[in-house]
Amino acid sequence: MIEAALPGADVDVIDETGAGDHLLATVTAPQFEGLSRIDQHRLVKSAVVDRFEDGQIHALSIRTSVPAR
Amino acid sequence: MSDPQLKSKVEELIAGHPVLLFMKGTPEAPRCGFSMRVVQVLDTMDVDYGAIDVLPALQPLREVTAEISDWQTFPQLYVNGKLVGGADIVDEMYESGELAAALGVEQPADTVQAPPPRQSPPGQSPPLQIE
């Protein structure tokens, strides 16, 4: 889902509790270049908002970075 | 649509505090692990900050911050009138030194939080002495 919203992104999602609803997403995406961290997180959150609304995800921790050049 | 009175109150608070934290609970008694993390970071940075407990009006405040900052989860840290982020972002920015820069303070020398001092478990017998 995140990869579809951010083409070219490198996404790694870890299930922190084993129950599948508390996730940690580490996202490296070229789209983050020049954005503040809060805007980077907004992009990731907006990509998964549907899963929050249908209750499949309760908590998502996010780590973002811009790919090294 | 959020409560307009609450919204203007929140805007006033954000404008009136260079560093303002919306959190669950109070800095002395955080009621959520994420809020506690941000409090610990701010305390480590040794900055003065205002803290608002959102729990008494959680849903109305979510609606207000959604409008003001496009962000609905707490904690939320505002610096100079702008939302910096929640616990994840504060952690990342603390570790990278960006938070110290945003707050205009020096990065604490010890960037990794020191483990609590080791204490002997209660009830342990004193070390044996050679007589």
N, CA and C atoms of all chains as a GROMACS GRO file, in nm:
protein
  600
    1MET      N    1   0.082  -0.122   0.000
    1MET     CA    2   0.000   0.000   0.000
    1MET      C    3   0.085   0.126   0.000
    2ILE      N    4   0.187   0.124   0.088
    2ILE     CA    5   0.275   0.240   0.095
    2ILE      C    6   0.355   0.252  -0.034
    3GLU      N    7   0.399   0.136  -0.084
    3GLU     CA    8   0.479   0.137  -0.207
    3GLU      C    9   0.397   0.187  -0.326
    4ALA      N   10   0.267   0.154  -0.326
    4ALA     CA   11   0.181   0.200  -0.435
    4ALA      C   12   0.165   0.352  -0.431
    5ALA      N   13   0.158   0.408  -0.308
    5ALA     CA   14   0.138   0.552  -0.295
    5ALA      C   15   0.267   0.629  -0.320
    6LEU      N   16   0.380   0.564  -0.293
    6LEU     CA   17   0.509   0.633  -0.307
    6LEU      C   18   0.597   0.549  -0.399
    7PRO      N   19   0.580   0.561  -0.529
    7PRO     CA   20   0.658   0.480  -0.623
    7PRO      C   21   0.809   0.500  -0.600
    8GLY      N   22   0.880   0.389  -0.600
    8GLY     CA   23   1.024   0.398  -0.579
    8GLY      C   24   1.064   0.393  -0.434
    9ALA      N   25   0.965   0.386  -0.344
    9ALA     CA   26   0.997   0.385  -0.202
    9ALA      C   27   1.047   0.248  -0.158
   10ASP      N   28   1.133   0.249  -0.059
   10ASP     CA   29   1.180   0.127   0.002
   10ASP      C   30   1.107   0.115   0.135
   11VAL      N   31   1.023   0.013   0.149
   11VAL     CA   32   0.935   0.004   0.265
   11VAL      C   33   0.960  -0.126   0.339
   12ASP      N   34   0.973  -0.114   0.470
   12ASP     CA   35   0.992  -0.231   0.553
   12ASP      C   36   0.893  -0.222   0.668
   13VAL      N   37   0.803  -0.318   0.676
   13VAL     CA   38   0.702  -0.314   0.782
   13VAL      C   39   0.725  -0.430   0.879
   14ILE      N   40   0.730  -0.396   1.005
   14ILE     CA   41   0.751  -0.497   1.109
   14ILE      C   42   0.625  -0.505   1.194
   15ASP      N   43   0.583  -0.626   1.223
   15ASP     CA   44   0.469  -0.649   1.310
   15ASP      C   45   0.523  -0.653   1.454
   16GLU      N   46   0.496  -0.546   1.530
   16GLU     CA   47   0.564  -0.532   1.659
   16GLU      C   48   0.508  -0.625   1.766
   17THR      N   49   0.383  -0.664   1.753
   17THR     CA   50   0.323  -0.744   1.860
   17THR      C   51   0.294  -0.886   1.817
   18GLY      N   52   0.302  -0.913   1.686
   18GLY     CA   53   0.266  -1.044   1.638
   18GLY      C   54   0.118  -1.058   1.609
   19ALA      N   55   0.041  -0.954   1.644
   19ALA     CA   56  -0.104  -0.961   1.620
   19ALA      C   57  -0.141  -0.892   1.490
   20GLY      N   58  -0.044  -0.826   1.427
   20GLY     CA   59  -0.070  -0.766   1.297
   20GLY      C   60  -0.136  -0.630   1.301
   21ASP      N   61  -0.164  -0.578   1.420
   21ASP     CA   62  -0.233  -0.449   1.423
   21ASP      C   63  -0.147  -0.336   1.481
   22HIS      N   64  -0.029  -0.370   1.533
   22HIS     CA   65   0.065  -0.268   1.578
   22HIS      C   66   0.190  -0.279   1.492
   23LEU      N   67   0.205  -0.188   1.400
   23LEU     CA   68   0.308  -0.202   1.299
   23LEU      C   69   0.412  -0.092   1.308
   24LEU      N   70   0.533  -0.126   1.267
   24LEU     CA   71   0.638  -0.026   1.252
   24LEU      C   72   0.680  -0.024   1.106
   25ALA      N   73   0.662   0.089   1.041
   25ALA     CA   74   0.698   0.101   0.901
   25ALA      C   75   0.822   0.189   0.888
   26THR      N   76   0.924   0.134   0.823
   26THR     CA   77   1.043   0.213   0.793
   26THR      C   78   1.040   0.242   0.644
   27VAL      N   79   1.034   0.368   0.610
   27VAL     CA   80   1.013   0.405   0.470
   27VAL      C   81   1.124   0.499   0.423
   28THR      N   82   1.187   0.461   0.314
   28THR     CA   83   1.284   0.548   0.248
   28THR      C   84   1.228   0.580   0.111
   29ALA      N   85   1.205   0.708   0.086
   29ALA     CA   86   1.140   0.742  -0.040
   29ALA      C   87   1.198   0.870  -0.099
   30PRO      N   88   1.220   0.870  -0.231
   30PRO     CA   89   1.271   0.992  -0.295
   30PRO      C   90   1.174   1.109  -0.281
   31GLN      N   91   1.044   1.077  -0.265
   31GLN     CA   92   0.944   1.185  -0.252
   31GLN      C   93   0.963   1.267  -0.125
   32PHE      N   94   1.040   1.215  -0.029
   32PHE     CA   95   1.058   1.285   0.098
   32PHE      C   96   1.156   1.401   0.088
   33GLU      N   97   1.234   1.401  -0.018
   33GLU     CA   98   1.336   1.504  -0.036
   33GLU      C   99   1.276   1.643  -0.017
   34GLY      N  100   1.335   1.720   0.072
   34GLY     CA  101   1.290   1.857   0.091
   34GLY      C  102   1.169   1.874   0.182
   35LEU      N  103   1.111   1.763   0.228
   35LEU     CA  104   0.994   1.773   0.316
   35LEU      C  105   1.038   1.767   0.463
   36SER      N  106   0.960   1.834   0.548
   36SER     CA  107   0.985   1.820   0.691
   36SER      C  108   0.942   1.679   0.731
   37ARG      N  109   0.989   1.637   0.847
   37ARG     CA  110   0.952   1.502   0.891
   37ARG      C  111   0.802   1.485   0.906
   38ILE      N  112   0.739   1.590   0.956
   38ILE     CA  113   0.594   1.578   0.975
   38ILE      C  114   0.524   1.558   0.840
   39ASP      N  115   0.572   1.624   0.737
   39ASP     CA  116   0.511   1.605   0.604
   39ASP      C  117   0.544   1.466   0.549
   40GLN      N  118   0.663   1.415   0.579
   40GLN     CA  119   0.697   1.279   0.537
   40GLN      C  120   0.602   1.178   0.602
   41HIS      N  121   0.577   1.200   0.732
   41HIS     CA  122   0.487   1.108   0.803
   41HIS      C  123   0.344   1.121   0.751
   42ARG      N  124   0.305   1.244   0.717
   42ARG     CA  125   0.170   1.262   0.663
   42ARG      C  126   0.152   1.181   0.534
   43LEU      N  127   0.256   1.181   0.451
   43LEU     CA  128   0.248   1.105   0.326
   43LEU      C  129   0.227   0.956   0.355
   44VAL      N  130   0.303   0.904   0.451
   44VAL     CA  131   0.291   0.761   0.482
   44VAL      C  132   0.154   0.731   0.542
   45LYS      N  133   0.112   0.818   0.634
   45LYS     CA  134  -0.018   0.794   0.697
   45LYS      C  135  -0.131   0.798   0.596
   46SER      N  136  -0.122   0.893   0.503
   46SER     CA  137  -0.232   0.904   0.407
   46SER      C  138  -0.238   0.781   0.318
   47ALA      N  139  -0.122   0.712   0.302
   47ALA     CA  140  -0.122   0.592   0.218
   47ALA      C  141  -0.194   0.476   0.286
   48VAL      N  142  -0.199   0.476   0.419
   48VAL     CA  143  -0.257   0.361   0.489
   48VAL      C  144  -0.386   0.397   0.563
   49VAL      N  145  -0.440   0.515   0.534
   49VAL     CA  146  -0.555   0.563   0.611
   49VAL      C  147  -0.673   0.466   0.604
   50ASP      N  148  -0.688   0.398   0.490
   50ASP     CA  149  -0.801   0.305   0.477
   50ASP      C  150  -0.792   0.190   0.577
   51ARG      N  151  -0.671   0.143   0.601
   51ARG     CA  152  -0.653   0.032   0.695
   51ARG      C  153  -0.683   0.074   0.839
   52PHE      N  154  -0.661   0.203   0.867
   52PHE     CA  155  -0.698   0.253   1.000
   52PHE      C  156  -0.849   0.259   1.011
   53GLU      N  157  -0.911   0.308   0.903
   53GLU     CA  158  -1.055   0.327   0.910
   53GLU      C  159  -1.130   0.196   0.916
   54ASP      N  160  -1.076   0.091   0.851
   54ASP     CA  161  -1.147  -0.037   0.861
   54ASP      C  162  -1.102  -0.117   0.984
   55GLY      N  163  -1.012  -0.059   1.065
   55GLY     CA  164  -0.977  -0.121   1.193
   55GLY      C  165  -0.870  -0.228   1.185
   56GLN      N  166  -0.812  -0.250   1.065
   56GLN     CA  167  -0.708  -0.353   1.056
   56GLN      C  168  -0.579  -0.310   1.126
   57ILE      N  169  -0.555  -0.181   1.132
   57ILE     CA  170  -0.437  -0.131   1.202
   57ILE      C  171  -0.483  -0.042   1.316
   58HIS      N  172  -0.426  -0.066   1.433
   58HIS     CA  173  -0.456   0.022   1.547
   58HIS      C  174  -0.346   0.124   1.568
   59ALA      N  175  -0.223   0.079   1.550
   59ALA     CA  176  -0.111   0.168   1.577
   59ALA      C  177  -0.005   0.148   1.470
   60LEU      N  178   0.046   0.258   1.422
   60LEU     CA  179   0.153   0.251   1.322
   60LEU      C  180   0.262   0.348   1.363
   61SER      N  181   0.378   0.291   1.392
   61SER     CA  182   0.494   0.377   1.413
   61SER      C  183   0.562   0.396   1.278
   62ILE      N  184   0.616   0.514   1.257
   62ILE     CA  185   0.675   0.543   1.127
   62ILE      C  186   0.816   0.597   1.146
   63ARG      N  187   0.906   0.546   1.064
   63ARG     CA  188   1.042   0.603   1.055
   63ARG      C  189   1.063   0.637   0.908
   64THR      N  190   1.101   0.759   0.882
   64THR     CA  191   1.118   0.796   0.741
   64THR      C  192   1.260   0.846   0.716
   65SER      N  193   1.305   0.826   0.593
   65SER     CA  194   1.431   0.887   0.553
   65SER      C  195   1.433   0.906   0.402
   66VAL      N  196   1.522   0.992   0.361
   66VAL     CA  197   1.542   1.019   0.218
   66VAL      C  198   1.656   0.927   0.174
   67PRO      N  199   1.643   0.865   0.054
   67PRO     CA  200   1.750   0.776   0.010
   67PRO      C  201   1.883   0.851  -0.002
   68ALA      N  202   1.990   0.783   0.036
   68ALA     CA  203   2.123   0.843   0.024
   68ALA      C  204   2.160   0.854  -0.123
   69ARG      N  205   2.227   0.961  -0.157
   69ARG     CA  206   2.264   0.976  -0.298
   69ARG      C  207   2.413   0.955  -0.318
   70MET      N  208  -1.677   1.936   1.178
   70MET     CA  209  -1.656   2.077   1.215
   70MET      C  210  -1.624   2.084   1.364
   71SER      N  211  -1.513   2.149   1.397
   71SER     CA  212  -1.473   2.154   1.537
   71SER      C  213  -1.544   2.269   1.608
   72ASP      N  214  -1.536   2.264   1.739
   72ASP     CA  215  -1.591   2.369   1.824
   72ASP      C  216  -1.509   2.497   1.805
   73PRO      N  217  -1.569   2.604   1.750
   73PRO     CA  218  -1.491   2.724   1.717
   73PRO      C  219  -1.427   2.789   1.841
   74GLN      N  220  -1.497   2.780   1.955
   74GLN     CA  221  -1.440   2.841   2.077
   74GLN      C  222  -1.316   2.766   2.122
   75LEU      N  223  -1.326   2.632   2.118
   75LEU     CA  224  -1.211   2.550   2.157
   75LEU      C  225  -1.096   2.573   2.060
   76LYS      N  226  -1.130   2.584   1.933
   76LYS     CA  227  -1.027   2.603   1.832
   76LYS      C  228  -0.951   2.733   1.857
   77SER      N  229  -1.022   2.842   1.887
   77SER     CA  230  -0.950   2.968   1.907
   77SER      C  231  -0.869   2.963   2.036
   78LYS      N  232  -0.920   2.889   2.136
   78LYS     CA  233  -0.843   2.871   2.260
   78LYS      C  234  -0.711   2.796   2.231
   79VAL      N  235  -0.722   2.691   2.152
   79VAL     CA  236  -0.604   2.613   2.118
   79VAL      C  237  -0.505   2.697   2.038
   80GLU      N  238  -0.557   2.776   1.944
   80GLU     CA  239  -0.468   2.862   1.864
   80GLU      C  240  -0.396   2.963   1.952
   81GLU      N  241  -0.470   3.016   2.051
   81GLU     CA  242  -0.408   3.109   2.147
   81GLU      C  243  -0.296   3.043   2.225
   82LEU      N  244  -0.323   2.921   2.271
   82LEU     CA  245  -0.222   2.849   2.349
   82LEU      C  246  -0.098   2.823   2.266
   83ILE      N  247  -0.119   2.780   2.142
   83ILE     CA  248  -0.004   2.749   2.056
   83ILE      C  249   0.077   2.877   2.031
   84ALA      N  250   0.006   2.986   2.009
   84ALA     CA  251   0.076   3.113   1.982
   84ALA      C  252   0.146   3.165   2.108
   85GLY      N  253   0.091   3.131   2.225
   85GLY     CA  254   0.143   3.187   2.350
   85GLY      C  255   0.258   3.109   2.413
   86HIS      N  256   0.289   2.992   2.358
   86HIS     CA  257   0.396   2.910   2.415
   86HIS      C  258   0.495   2.872   2.306
   87PRO      N  259   0.621   2.913   2.320
   87PRO     CA  260   0.720   2.875   2.219
   87PRO      C  261   0.732   2.723   2.206
   88VAL      N  262   0.718   2.653   2.319
   88VAL     CA  263   0.721   2.507   2.316
   88VAL      C  264   0.598   2.456   2.390
   89LEU      N  265   0.513   2.386   2.319
   89LEU     CA  266   0.387   2.342   2.378
   89LEU      C  267   0.362   2.196   2.343
   90LEU      N  268   0.330   2.118   2.444
   90LEU     CA  269   0.304   1.976   2.423
   90LEU      C  270   0.160   1.943   2.458
   91PHE      N  271   0.088   1.886   2.362
   91PHE     CA  272  -0.043   1.827   2.390
   91PHE      C  273  -0.018   1.681   2.418
   92MET      N  274  -0.061   1.635   2.534
   92MET     CA  275  -0.026   1.500   2.575
   92MET      C  276  -0.141   1.435   2.651
   93LYS      N  277  -0.130   1.304   2.667
   93LYS     CA  278  -0.226   1.232   2.750
   93LYS      C  279  -0.168   1.224   2.891
   94GLY      N  280  -0.235   1.291   2.984
   94GLY     CA  281  -0.184   1.299   3.120
   94GLY      C  282  -0.103   1.425   3.138
   95THR      N  283  -0.022   1.427   3.242
   95THR     CA  284   0.061   1.543   3.272
   95THR      C  285   0.208   1.501   3.269
   96PRO      N  286   0.300   1.598   3.260
   96PRO     CA  287   0.442   1.560   3.260
   96PRO      C  288   0.479   1.478   3.385
   97GLU      N  289   0.414   1.509   3.497
   97GLU     CA  290   0.443   1.436   3.621
   97GLU      C  291   0.381   1.296   3.617
   98ALA      N  292   0.267   1.284   3.550
   98ALA     CA  293   0.198   1.156   3.547
   98ALA      C  294   0.143   1.130   3.406
   99PRO      N  295   0.231   1.096   3.312
   99PRO     CA  296   0.184   1.069   3.176
   99PRO      C  297   0.093   0.945   3.176
  100ARG      N  298  -0.009   0.950   3.092
  100ARG     CA  299  -0.104   0.838   3.090
  100ARG      C  300  -0.088   0.755   2.964
  101CYS      N  301   0.021   0.775   2.893
  101CYS     CA  302   0.042   0.703   2.767
  101CYS      C  303   0.191   0.699   2.742
  102GLY      N  304   0.238   0.584   2.694
  102GLY     CA  305   0.381   0.566   2.675
  102GLY      C  306   0.441   0.662   2.574
  103PHE      N  307   0.363   0.696   2.471
  103PHE     CA  308   0.414   0.788   2.369
  103PHE      C  309   0.431   0.928   2.426
  104SER      N  310   0.332   0.970   2.506
  104SER     CA  311   0.343   1.101   2.571
  104SER      C  312   0.461   1.103   2.667
  105MET      N  313   0.481   0.992   2.736
  105MET     CA  314   0.592   0.985   2.831
  105MET      C  315   0.726   1.000   2.760
  106ARG      N  316   0.736   0.939   2.641
  106ARG     CA  317   0.863   0.949   2.567
  106ARG      C  318   0.896   1.093   2.533
  107VAL      N  319   0.794   1.168   2.491
  107VAL     CA  320   0.820   1.307   2.453
  107VAL      C  321   0.857   1.390   2.577
  108VAL      N  322   0.789   1.366   2.688
  108VAL     CA  323   0.822   1.435   2.813
  108VAL      C  324   0.967   1.407   2.851
  109GLN      N  325   1.008   1.280   2.839
  109GLN     CA  326   1.147   1.246   2.875
  109GLN      C  327   1.246   1.318   2.786
  110VAL      N  328   1.215   1.326   2.658
  110VAL     CA  329   1.306   1.396   2.566
  110VAL      C  330   1.314   1.544   2.603
  111LEU      N  331   1.198   1.606   2.626
  111LEU     CA  332   1.198   1.750   2.659
  111LEU      C  333   1.272   1.775   2.790
  112ASP      N  334   1.252   1.687   2.887
  112ASP     CA  335   1.322   1.703   3.014
  112ASP      C  336   1.472   1.689   2.996
  113THR      N  337   1.512   1.596   2.908
  113THR     CA  338   1.654   1.579   2.880
  113THR      C  339   1.712   1.703   2.814
  114MET      N  340   1.630   1.768   2.730
  114MET     CA  341   1.677   1.888   2.661
  114MET      C  342   1.680   2.009   2.754
  115ASP      N  343   1.615   1.994   2.870
  115ASP     CA  344   1.616   2.103   2.967
  115ASP      C  345   1.554   2.231   2.910
  116VAL      N  346   1.438   2.218   2.845
  116VAL     CA  347   1.368   2.337   2.796
  116VAL      C  348   1.239   2.356   2.877
  117ASP      N  349   1.197   2.481   2.885
  117ASP     CA  350   1.067   2.511   2.945
  117ASP      C  351   0.960   2.483   2.840
  118TYR      N  352   0.854   2.418   2.882
  118TYR     CA  353   0.746   2.393   2.787
  118TYR      C  354   0.612   2.392   2.859
  119GLY      N  355   0.510   2.428   2.784
  119GLY     CA  356   0.375   2.417   2.836
  119GLY      C  357   0.321   2.279   2.802
  120ALA      N  358   0.236   2.225   2.888
  120ALA     CA  359   0.179   2.093   2.862
  120ALA      C  360   0.028   2.097   2.882
  121ILE      N  361  -0.044   2.044   2.785
  121ILE     CA  362  -0.189   2.038   2.793
  121ILE      C  363  -0.231   1.892   2.798
  122ASP      N  364  -0.309   1.858   2.899
  122ASP     CA  365  -0.364   1.722   2.906
  122ASP      C  366  -0.488   1.716   2.816
  123VAL      N  367  -0.481   1.629   2.715
  123VAL     CA  368  -0.591   1.624   2.618
  123VAL      C  369  -0.703   1.530   2.661
  124LEU      N  370  -0.678   1.449   2.762
  124LEU     CA  371  -0.775   1.344   2.795
  124LEU      C  372  -0.914   1.397   2.832
  125PRO      N  373  -0.924   1.510   2.904
  125PRO     CA  374  -1.059   1.556   2.938
  125PRO      C  375  -1.142   1.597   2.817
  126ALA      N  376  -1.078   1.624   2.704
  126ALA     CA  377  -1.155   1.666   2.586
  126ALA      C  378  -1.093   1.605   2.461
  127LEU      N  379  -1.073   1.475   2.466
  127LEU     CA  380  -0.994   1.409   2.361
  127LEU      C  381  -1.054   1.426   2.222
  128GLN      N  382  -1.181   1.391   2.207
  128GLN     CA  383  -1.239   1.394   2.072
  128GLN      C  384  -1.251   1.538   2.017
  129PRO      N  385  -1.299   1.633   2.098
  129PRO     CA  386  -1.302   1.771   2.047
  129PRO      C  387  -1.164   1.823   2.009
  130LEU      N  388  -1.062   1.786   2.086
  130LEU     CA  389  -0.927   1.833   2.055
  130LEU      C  390  -0.873   1.767   1.929
  131ARG      N  391  -0.909   1.641   1.908
  131ARG     CA  392  -0.870   1.575   1.782
  131ARG      C  393  -0.926   1.653   1.662
  132GLU      N  394  -1.053   1.693   1.676
  132GLU     CA  395  -1.116   1.766   1.564
  132GLU      C  396  -1.046   1.900   1.540
  133VAL      N  397  -1.010   1.966   1.651
  133VAL     CA  398  -0.944   2.095   1.639
  133VAL      C  399  -0.805   2.080   1.575
  134THR      N  400  -0.726   1.985   1.625
  134THR     CA  401  -0.590   1.973   1.570
  134THR      C  402  -0.593   1.918   1.427
  135ALA      N  403  -0.696   1.841   1.394
  135ALA     CA  404  -0.709   1.795   1.256
  135ALA      C  405  -0.723   1.917   1.164
  136GLU      N  406  -0.797   2.017   1.209
  136GLU     CA  407  -0.815   2.137   1.127
  136GLU      C  408  -0.691   2.227   1.127
  137ILE      N  409  -0.632   2.241   1.246
  137ILE     CA  410  -0.519   2.334   1.256
  137ILE      C  411  -0.395   2.275   1.188
  138SER      N  412  -0.369   2.146   1.214
  138SER     CA  413  -0.240   2.089   1.175
  138SER      C  414  -0.250   1.962   1.091
  139ASP      N  415  -0.371   1.921   1.055
  139ASP     CA  416  -0.386   1.797   0.980
  139ASP      C  417  -0.323   1.679   1.057
  140TRP      N  418  -0.345   1.678   1.187
  140TRP     CA  419  -0.288   1.571   1.270
  140TRP      C  420  -0.385   1.543   1.385
  141GLN      N  421  -0.414   1.416   1.408
  141GLN     CA  422  -0.520   1.384   1.505
  141GLN      C  423  -0.475   1.304   1.624
  142THR      N  424  -0.351   1.256   1.620
  142THR     CA  425  -0.308   1.170   1.730
  142THR      C  426  -0.224   1.252   1.828
  143PHE      N  427  -0.224   1.209   1.952
  143PHE     CA  428  -0.146   1.274   2.056
  143PHE      C  429  -0.043   1.176   2.108
  144PRO      N  430   0.073   1.222   2.153
  144PRO     CA  431   0.111   1.362   2.175
  144PRO      C  432   0.137   1.441   2.045
  145GLN      N  433   0.134   1.573   2.061
  145GLN     CA  434   0.174   1.666   1.954
  145GLN      C  435   0.263   1.772   2.016
  146LEU      N  436   0.380   1.790   1.958
  146LEU     CA  437   0.472   1.893   2.006
  146LEU      C  438   0.474   2.010   1.907
  147TYR      N  439   0.445   2.128   1.960
  147TYR     CA  440   0.450   2.251   1.879
  147TYR      C  441   0.569   2.333   1.922
  148VAL      N  442   0.646   2.380   1.824
  148VAL     CA  443   0.757   2.471   1.852
  148VAL      C  444   0.738   2.596   1.767
  149ASN      N  445   0.737   2.709   1.833
  149ASN     CA  446   0.716   2.838   1.765
  149ASN      C  447   0.594   2.834   1.674
  150GLY      N  448   0.485   2.778   1.727
  150GLY     CA  449   0.359   2.785   1.655
  150GLY      C  450   0.338   2.680   1.548
  151LYS      N  451   0.438   2.592   1.529
  151LYS     CA  452   0.423   2.491   1.425
  151LYS      C  453   0.432   2.352   1.484
  152LEU      N  454   0.348   2.262   1.430
  152LEU     CA  455   0.353   2.123   1.474
  152LEU      C  456   0.484   2.060   1.426
  153VAL      N  457   0.561   2.010   1.522
  153VAL     CA  458   0.685   1.940   1.488
  153VAL      C  459   0.656   1.793   1.465
  154GLY      N  460   0.575   1.734   1.552
  154GLY     CA  461   0.540   1.594   1.533
  154GLY      C  462   0.494   1.528   1.660
  155GLY      N  463   0.474   1.397   1.649
  155GLY     CA  464   0.439   1.315   1.764
  155GLY      C  465   0.563   1.244   1.816
  156ALA      N  466   0.541   1.136   1.888
  156ALA     CA  467   0.653   1.070   1.958
  156ALA      C  468   0.759   1.016   1.860
  157ASP      N  469   0.715   0.957   1.749
  157ASP     CA  470   0.814   0.900   1.656
  157ASP      C  471   0.906   1.009   1.602
  158ILE      N  472   0.845   1.119   1.560
  158ILE     CA  473   0.924   1.226   1.498
  158ILE      C  474   1.014   1.291   1.603
  159VAL      N  475   0.960   1.313   1.722
  159VAL     CA  476   1.040   1.375   1.828
  159VAL      C  477   1.161   1.287   1.859
  160ASP      N  478   1.139   1.156   1.865
  160ASP     CA  479   1.251   1.064   1.889
  160ASP      C  480   1.357   1.074   1.781
  161GLU      N  481   1.311   1.067   1.656
  161GLU     CA  482   1.405   1.072   1.544
  161GLU      C  483   1.484   1.203   1.544
  162MET      N  484   1.411   1.313   1.569
  162MET     CA  485   1.475   1.444   1.564
  162MET      C  486   1.567   1.465   1.683
  163TYR      N  487   1.533   1.402   1.794
  163TYR     CA  488   1.620   1.409   1.911
  163TYR      C  489   1.751   1.338   1.882
  164GLU      N  490   1.739   1.217   1.827
  164GLU     CA  491   1.860   1.139   1.800
  164GLU      C  492   1.949   1.206   1.696
  165SER      N  493   1.888   1.274   1.600
  165SER     CA  494   1.968   1.333   1.492
  165SER      C  495   2.021   1.472   1.526
  166GLY      N  496   1.971   1.529   1.638
  166GLY     CA  497   2.013   1.664   1.673
  166GLY      C  498   1.924   1.773   1.615
  167GLU      N  499   1.829   1.733   1.527
  167GLU     CA  500   1.740   1.834   1.467
  167GLU      C  501   1.652   1.900   1.572
  168LEU      N  502   1.615   1.824   1.676
  168LEU     CA  503   1.525   1.881   1.776
  168LEU      C  504   1.596   1.991   1.855
  169ALA      N  505   1.721   1.965   1.891
  169ALA     CA  506   1.797   2.068   1.963
  169ALA      C  507   1.805   2.195   1.879
  170ALA      N  508   1.827   2.178   1.748
  170ALA     CA  509   1.835   2.294   1.659
  170ALA      C  510   1.700   2.367   1.656
  171ALA      N  511   1.591   2.291   1.646
  171ALA     CA  512   1.459   2.353   1.639
  171ALA      C  513   1.426   2.427   1.769
  172LEU      N  514   1.473   2.373   1.880
  172LEU     CA  515   1.443   2.434   2.010
  172LEU      C  516   1.542   2.544   2.045
  173GLY      N  517   1.651   2.551   1.968
  173GLY     CA  518   1.752   2.652   1.996
  173GLY      C  519   1.831   2.622   2.122
  174VAL      N  520   1.848   2.495   2.152
  174VAL     CA  521   1.930   2.457   2.268
  174VAL      C  522   2.044   2.368   2.219
  175GLU      N  523   2.138   2.343   2.309
  175GLU     CA  524   2.248   2.256   2.272
  175GLU      C  525   2.205   2.111   2.285
  176GLN      N  526   2.251   2.029   2.194
  176GLN     CA  527   2.225   1.887   2.204
  176GLN      C  528   2.290   1.834   2.331
  177PRO      N  529   2.215   1.764   2.416
  177PRO     CA  530   2.276   1.707   2.535
  177PRO      C  531   2.394   1.618   2.497
  178ALA      N  532   2.497   1.623   2.578
  178ALA     CA  533   2.618   1.548   2.545
  178ALA      C  534   2.588   1.400   2.531
  179ASP      N  535   2.501   1.351   2.617
  179ASP     CA  536   2.469   1.209   2.616
  179ASP      C  537   2.340   1.190   2.537
  180THR      N  538   2.353   1.157   2.409
  180THR     CA  539   2.232   1.150   2.327
  180THR      C  540   2.154   1.022   2.351
  181VAL      N  541   2.219   0.922   2.403
  181VAL     CA  542   2.146   0.800   2.435
  181VAL      C  543   2.102   0.811   2.580
  182GLN      N  544   1.973   0.787   2.603
  182GLN     CA  545   1.926   0.801   2.740
  182GLN      C  546   1.994   0.699   2.829
  183ALA      N  547   2.051   0.751   2.934
  183ALA     CA  548   2.124   0.665   3.026
  183ALA      C  549   2.027   0.568   3.093
  184PRO      N  550   2.070   0.444   3.109
  184PRO     CA  551   1.983   0.351   3.180
  184PRO      C  552   1.969   0.395   3.326
  185PRO      N  553   1.858   0.362   3.388
  185PRO     CA  554   1.842   0.404   3.527
  185PRO      C  555   1.952   0.342   3.612
  186PRO      N  556   1.992   0.414   3.715
  186PRO     CA  557   2.100   0.362   3.800
  186PRO      C  558   2.062   0.225   3.856
  187ARG      N  559   2.158   0.139   3.853
  187ARG     CA  560   2.134   0.003   3.900
  187ARG      C  561   2.117   0.004   4.052
  188GLN      N  562   2.010  -0.053   4.095
  188GLN     CA  563   1.988  -0.056   4.240
  188GLN      C  564   1.975  -0.200   4.284
  189SER      N  565   2.022  -0.227   4.402
  189SER     CA  566   2.007  -0.363   4.452
  189SER      C  567   1.859  -0.387   4.476
  190PRO      N  568   1.811  -0.503   4.438
  190PRO     CA  569   1.671  -0.530   4.464
  190PRO      C  570   1.643  -0.525   4.614
  191PRO      N  571   1.525  -0.477   4.651
  191PRO     CA  572   1.495  -0.467   4.794
  191PRO      C  573   1.497  -0.604   4.858
  192GLY      N  574   1.536  -0.605   4.979
  192GLY     CA  575   1.533  -0.731   5.054
  192GLY      C  576   1.658  -0.814   5.035
  193GLN      N  577   1.747  -0.764   4.950
  193GLN     CA  578   1.870  -0.842   4.930
  193GLN      C  579   1.960  -0.826   5.052
  194SER      N  580   2.023  -0.933   5.089
  194SER     CA  581   2.106  -0.925   5.209
  194SER      C  582   2.232  -0.844   5.178
  195PRO      N  583   2.283  -0.773   5.274
  195PRO     CA  584   2.404  -0.695   5.251
  195PRO      C  585   2.520  -0.786   5.216
  196PRO      N  586   2.620  -0.730   5.148
  196PRO     CA  587   2.735  -0.814   5.111
  196PRO      C  588   2.797  -0.879   5.234
  197LEU      N  589   2.840  -0.997   5.214
  197LEU     CA  590   2.901  -1.068   5.328
  197LEU      C  591   3.031  -1.001   5.365
  198GLN      N  592   3.056  -0.996   5.492
  198GLN     CA  593   3.181  -0.935   5.536
  198GLN      C  594   3.270  -1.040   5.599
  199ILE      N  595   3.396  -1.024   5.575
  199ILE     CA  596   3.491  -1.117   5.634
  199ILE      C  597   3.523  -1.070   5.775
  200GLU      N  598   3.506  -1.156   5.867
  200GLU     CA  599   3.531  -1.113   6.006
  200GLU      C  600   3.667  -1.160   6.053
   0.00000   0.00000   0.00000
